[in-house]
Amino acid sequence: MSPPPVILWYRDDLRLADHAPLRAAVASGAPLIPLYIFDETTPGKWRPGAASRWWLHHSLAALAADLAGLGSRLVIRRGDSLEVITTLVRQCQARGLYFHRSHDPAQAVLEERLWRELGEKLEIRRFRGRLLQEPEQVRTGAGEAFRVFTPFWKACLRLPEPEAPLPAPARLAPTPSEVTGLELDSLQLLPRTPDWAAGLREQWRPGEAGARLRLETFCEEALTGYAAGRDQPGRPGTSRHSPHLHFGEISPRQVWQAVRGVQATDAATTRGGDAYLRELGWREFCHHLLHQWPQLPEQPFNPRFADFPWRDDGEAFRAWTRGQTGYPLVDAGMRELWHTGWMHNRVRMVTASFLVKHLLVPWQQGQDWFWDTLVDANLANNAGGWQWVAGCGADAAPYFRIFNPVLQGQKFDPHGDYARRWLPELRHLSDKDIYAPFAANPASLAAAGIRLGVDYPEPLVEHDFARRRALGALETLKKT
Ligand SMILES: Cc1cc2nc3c(=O)[nH]c(=O)nc-3n(C[C@H](O)[C@H](O)[C@H](O)COP(=O)(O)OP(=O)(O)OC[C@H]3O[C@@H](n4cnc5c(N)ncnc54)[C@H](O)[C@@H]3O)c2cc1C
């Protein structure tokens, strides 16, 4: 029998570098059990969606290979986390349980239960590492959580810079052979038939090595142009770090340090770095909000919106999910999402706005669709994004500001590259017409081979009408 081991409980921190619990477990000198629990028993509906499950499979495979490369073994179990941990502690007489703190409300409750039920039997150590700053560190002068982003971010920037990331260990003690786990395939995380994941495979490389590569490429190629390029969906102007950050294949501290490291080279890179780190600040803001208001994914942050006169329109919702609204920017975004599991931020804003303002479909419905289809589906960022667009969130876009999907396309993708990539049926339209095929003259449509209503849909709703209707719905709130 080996000496009492330490259990390293992995959740959405699937990496070896900058992993404080792993470093501490190595320093303890005890045998190590890296554990991942596939827990579908958590109450509520926020279990990983289909695209996240695909990512999780590959990320766990990458972590298992990386651990094996250092002489260790990832133990996968399935079931209620508390029960699985209790059983494993008993089976292997573990002396410690180390993990990263989670800000997900259900996971935070679980952590408290672990402490109550196992805290006297073994050493439980919880570490920081998912965020740059913990919610308790960033407070207003009155000691409260911030509700507005800009002062929040200024307060973050006044705090000491994040410390340097920790290196990955060079070797790990072998996992005790008597500790058994499941085969990854038995979790059945990958799609069966139909296999819809071809676009995801083309686009992504889940795992720590893929995350590192993405970070290096971004710092070398895109950071300099990020401040201007981040709003142009037709160009590879953003980092695409979001799924890697969500699954913790890279830490925000590693990203911070890499960006700071190249930032001072010239003025454009400095501007790009500041703009990028500010976006990382939005990630922090959303996570702090969710920590403070756990009901954020379900209820409007601004309670007045509880009475908003939403419409129940299954057909329109379905057309939106399929990229068949007749507005090319919206349709291109929804098809990019379906194909790659990701969508550009500018287009997320426009597609979400179209659903909640043009169609008056509740933001929670759109949030659920994103939850299932995004590889970066993240409770805090998704709820934060949807509530921001719907106008009911903290520091949200005012409801009366309604994106015009035609003008947004023309402004941020003036040559129609993004539309042509995702809507090949429109590729022969001119730059002028591509974001408004319904306004093109019949000769242009015929020359481009488009019959509206046959090859590409007529608009689901007319913009000016939809705008007036949305403002009318908002007016009803003022009277409540
Ligand atoms: C309706 C809606 C839903 C969204 N749902 C999600 C989601 O489920 N998961 C998710 O990670 N992001 C979500 N976002 C935020 C944002 O769109 C994505 O983080 C971003 O597009 C990811 O691409 P990137 O990594 O290239 O971003 P970059 O522009 O390179 O930004 C770097 C990182 O900063 C963070 N970030 C950037 N913008 C935001 C933002 N507005 N809010 C919070 N964090 C941000 C992300 O972690 C991102 O990886 C949503 C936004 C909207 C409007």
PDBQT file of the ligand as one rigid body, heavy atoms in Angstrom, charges set to zero:
ROOT
HETATM    1  C1  LIG A 501     -24.668  37.567 -26.380  1.00  0.00    +0.000 C 
HETATM    2  C2  LIG A 501     -23.243  37.266 -25.994  1.00  0.00    +0.000 A 
HETATM    3  C3  LIG A 501     -22.921  36.024 -25.479  1.00  0.00    +0.000 A 
HETATM    4  C4  LIG A 501     -21.590  35.729 -25.121  1.00  0.00    +0.000 A 
HETATM    5  N1  LIG A 501     -21.299  34.484 -24.600  1.00  0.00    +0.000 NA
HETATM    6  C5  LIG A 501     -20.027  34.203 -24.227  1.00  0.00    +0.000 A 
HETATM    7  C6  LIG A 501     -19.702  32.927 -23.673  1.00  0.00    +0.000 A 
HETATM    8  O1  LIG A 501     -20.558  32.048 -23.476  1.00  0.00    +0.000 OA
HETATM    9  N2  LIG A 501     -18.394  32.685 -23.365  1.00  0.00    +0.000 N 
HETATM   10  C7  LIG A 501     -17.408  33.626 -23.530  1.00  0.00    +0.000 A 
HETATM   11  O2  LIG A 501     -16.240  33.358 -23.225  1.00  0.00    +0.000 OA
HETATM   12  N3  LIG A 501     -17.707  34.856 -24.007  1.00  0.00    +0.000 NA
HETATM   13  C8  LIG A 501     -18.969  35.168 -24.369  1.00  0.00    +0.000 A 
HETATM   14  N4  LIG A 501     -19.256  36.411 -24.882  1.00  0.00    +0.000 N 
HETATM   15  C9  LIG A 501     -18.198  37.445 -24.900  1.00  0.00    +0.000 C 
HETATM   16  C10 LIG A 501     -17.352  37.550 -26.168  1.00  0.00    +0.000 C 
HETATM   17  O3  LIG A 501     -18.163  37.597 -27.300  1.00  0.00    +0.000 OA
HETATM   18  C11 LIG A 501     -16.359  36.389 -26.322  1.00  0.00    +0.000 C 
HETATM   19  O4  LIG A 501     -15.626  36.226 -25.132  1.00  0.00    +0.000 OA
HETATM   20  C12 LIG A 501     -15.363  36.674 -27.447  1.00  0.00    +0.000 C 
HETATM   21  O5  LIG A 501     -16.038  36.864 -28.653  1.00  0.00    +0.000 OA
HETATM   22  C13 LIG A 501     -14.402  35.503 -27.561  1.00  0.00    +0.000 C 
HETATM   23  O6  LIG A 501     -13.544  35.675 -28.652  1.00  0.00    +0.000 OA
HETATM   24  P1  LIG A 501     -12.002  35.987 -28.441  1.00  0.00    +0.000 P 
HETATM   25  O7  LIG A 501     -11.416  35.025 -27.464  1.00  0.00    +0.000 OA
HETATM   26  O8  LIG A 501     -11.389  36.062 -29.784  1.00  0.00    +0.000 OA
HETATM   27  O9  LIG A 501     -12.063  37.419 -27.773  1.00  0.00    +0.000 OA
HETATM   28  P2  LIG A 501     -10.966  38.574 -27.614  1.00  0.00    +0.000 P 
HETATM   29  O10 LIG A 501     -11.536  39.813 -28.197  1.00  0.00    +0.000 OA
HETATM   30  O11 LIG A 501      -9.647  38.151 -28.089  1.00  0.00    +0.000 OA
HETATM   31  O12 LIG A 501     -10.965  38.797 -26.034  1.00  0.00    +0.000 OA
HETATM   32  C14 LIG A 501     -10.058  38.115 -25.149  1.00  0.00    +0.000 C 
HETATM   33  C15 LIG A 501     -10.816  37.424 -24.040  1.00  0.00    +0.000 C 
HETATM   34  O13 LIG A 501     -11.519  38.369 -23.238  1.00  0.00    +0.000 OA
HETATM   35  C16 LIG A 501     -12.761  37.819 -22.807  1.00  0.00    +0.000 C 
HETATM   36  N5  LIG A 501     -13.855  38.630 -23.358  1.00  0.00    +0.000 N 
HETATM   37  C17 LIG A 501     -13.860  39.323 -24.510  1.00  0.00    +0.000 A 
HETATM   38  N6  LIG A 501     -15.036  40.001 -24.654  1.00  0.00    +0.000 NA
HETATM   39  C18 LIG A 501     -15.772  39.699 -23.576  1.00  0.00    +0.000 A 
HETATM   40  C19 LIG A 501     -17.079  40.084 -23.141  1.00  0.00    +0.000 A 
HETATM   41  N7  LIG A 501     -17.833  40.941 -23.840  1.00  0.00    +0.000 N 
HETATM   42  N8  LIG A 501     -17.550  39.581 -21.981  1.00  0.00    +0.000 NA
HETATM   43  C20 LIG A 501     -16.780  38.738 -21.241  1.00  0.00    +0.000 A 
HETATM   44  N9  LIG A 501     -15.531  38.348 -21.590  1.00  0.00    +0.000 NA
HETATM   45  C21 LIG A 501     -15.035  38.827 -22.740  1.00  0.00    +0.000 A 
HETATM   46  C22 LIG A 501     -12.816  36.404 -23.349  1.00  0.00    +0.000 C 
HETATM   47  O14 LIG A 501     -12.370  35.510 -22.343  1.00  0.00    +0.000 OA
HETATM   48  C23 LIG A 501     -11.873  36.460 -24.531  1.00  0.00    +0.000 C 
HETATM   49  O15 LIG A 501     -11.311  35.199 -24.838  1.00  0.00    +0.000 OA
HETATM   50  C24 LIG A 501     -20.584  36.721 -25.257  1.00  0.00    +0.000 A 
HETATM   51  C25 LIG A 501     -20.927  37.983 -25.780  1.00  0.00    +0.000 A 
HETATM   52  C26 LIG A 501     -22.233  38.239 -26.148  1.00  0.00    +0.000 A 
HETATM   53  C27 LIG A 501     -22.568  39.593 -26.712  1.00  0.00    +0.000 C 
ENDROOT
TORSDOF 0
